[in-house]
Structures are given as C-alpha cells and as structure tokens.
Amino acid sequence: MKSLILVLIICLLSNITLANQYYQVTTEKLNIRKGPNKNEEVIGNSFLGDSIIVISISNHWAKVLIDSQKEGYVNAKYLSTNFKGYKRDRLNRKKDDSKLWLYFIILIGIGIAFKYFKSFSKSETKTNRNNESYSQSQPKNENYILELKYGNVRLIKEGTTGSTLLYNYGDIIYCDLENSKNRISRFLAVTSEGNILLCDTNHTGRKKIYDFYRNGKAISVRFSSADSFIFETYKGMFKGYFNSTKTDKLG
C-alpha cells in the first residue's frame, strides 16, 4: 500500500516538473549564478547543447532548476527553445486541464488501492515485520557513488552522510566510477576544458588520457572495459584506450 501511494506521488511530482519550460544552451559555456546578477557567485555550469529547466524569466535573467533540488540563475539570452526532443506547444497548451485529469486519475487509483488492500492490512504488516527481521540479520553490501558538486568530486558510501574528497580543483563537469562495490577503484573525470583524466579513489594517481584538441571537447565519459573507455564530444562518440593515444570513431 505504501509503495503504491509513493509511486502515485512520484507521478504527480513528475507532472508538476513538466509544467516548467525546457531550454537549450546556445553558448559554449554558460555560468549558473546564485542570484540574477553577473557579479553573483558562480555555482555551476552548463554547456552548448545542454537541456535546462527554466522556472521563470525576468529582466533578462532566467531562474533555472539544478539537479532537481537547487535553483540558480543564468543569462536568458544564451537560451533557446528551438531544439528537437521536446514538443513545446504540446507541453504549454492546456497544462491546467492536464493536471486536473491527472489528479482525478490519482484519486481514483488511491481509492481503489485502499479498498483492495484494506482486508489484507493485518497479514501485510506481519509479513513486512518478518521481512525486516530477516533483512536485519543479513550482511549489508557496501555500495559507493561519486558526488559531483561545484566542480569537485567526492566518494560517498550509500546510506551514510560522510564523504571523502577525491578531487578539489573545481573544474570537473562529469565523472564515472569503475567499481561501485569497492572502496578502492578507478574513476574517469571530464574537465571543463574538455580533457579526460584517469584517477583512483586511493589518491595515488591522476593521468590525462585525452586532450580536447584531438576530437573536440569531451562532455561525458564511461568505462568500456578494463583497458578502454567511451567518451562523447560534439563531434560524436569515440572509444579511447588507457595505454594508447589511439581513438576510434563510433557509429
């Protein structure tokens, strides 16, 4: 029952997010600032071709959503709605009517679910308690993730609040962890200049494995195998190798 209600709430929140406008960045690098002023602190960056959610526009400054949690401001003249992938007219027409229909469907679903699960609530509670007891008796597998914030990279163990600073030069725009099950692992990082670095979580090495002047600035990267990686530039997808300067064009 709780799981179903949670799914319905997520659907509602997703619909509300779609009410905002999607824009595309039209400049090589767009600073995201803390406030609507060019002298405000830069709290992030977007790059040419990136999609960005705009909440509102006032006095040539656009209020945008960052990572679905935080808000910032960008210069609105570097944004455009003329790009493929989103049907602007469809999203902007009859938004209120669409919301009302969604709310109505959600209420009906909640009512049906409540009626169906009411007779099974006691047995479900007992089953959940048994599952919780079993879960507590089982050893927990450690899982690690990378957090990218303000250009710095941190390693976080899931389920905890602590983190380890891995890279603090403030110029990373994308990163990928090779092994999320191991505290000691390699990770790839793309710098704001478009270079790719091979690093490790044990702070023992950092090696540049791709220069932006070869096939354009890198915007994303991921491990392909123990000996290779796949990255994307504005010229397309490429495959690189850790022990060679060779790159192969994909697609």
Secondary structure by P-SEA (a helix, b strand, c coil): caaaaaaaaaaaaaaaaacbbbbbbccccccccccccccccccccccccbbbbbcccccccccccccccccccccccccccccccccccccccaaaaaaaaaaaaaaaaaaaaaaaaccaaaaaaaaaaaaaaaaaabbbbbbbbbbbcccbbbbbccccccccccccccccccccccccccccbbbbbbcccbbbbbbccccccccccccccccccccccccccccccccccccccccccccccbbbbcc
